[in-house]
Amino acid sequence: MKSVKFDITIGDIKKHQWSIAASVIVVMAMTMVYLTLISPITDRKNMLIAKIGHQQKLISEYGQKLGRSKVIKENLAKHEGALRKMQKKLFRGTDPYQLAASLGDLLSSKSNPDAPKLDIKTYQVLTSKEHGLYEEVHMRFNLMTDIYGLHYFLTRVKNSEFAIQVKEINIQKIQRVKGPDLIVNVILAALMEKAKKS
């Protein structure tokens, strides 16, 4: 391979000085155009590409969150229906003793002349536990009845529109010629709206 040799003399430079000066001016002008116009556009383009990438990432994340929120919203709608049903089963009242008195009236046979003999002798509030929006109240009722009255009482508990559950029952048979021959001790749990604090 042959090496190329450049022999440039001062005379050549003087002879082409205007061409060299014009070339230097063109190169400097192009550098200025690049630095003032093209470089900022390139920087701006790179910045916009990075910003678009960031926005696309955010859109993707929000899309995922939106998908999860739809599932949460559907679950809330399901639970809201169950909560409304539950609220309808709660006793309205201000305190557990009022609940016990109302429950005694509701379950007794006083209001139904055709019902078997069922006397609620005493009632007592045992405990009251708060669970968020409602209270669970445990009450003891002492009844004097017969087998038909007991069946009537338990049927009233089972078919009640309110949330009532038998937690414990103790039945004692007594010897009697006439009238009620069962002494029943029953512990009921009922749900009551939590009293609003003023």
Secondary structure, DSSP 4 states (H G I P E B T S, - for coil): -PPP-----HHHHHHTHHHHHHHHHHHHHHHHHIIIIIHHHHHHHHHHHHHHHHHHHHHHHHHHHHHHHHHHHHHHHHHHHHHHHHHHTSBP-SSHHHHHHHHHHHHSSTT-TTSPPEEEEEEEEEEEEEETTEEEEEEEEEEEE-HHHHHHHHHHHHT-SS-EEEEEEEEEE---SSS--EEEEEEEEEEEEPPPP-
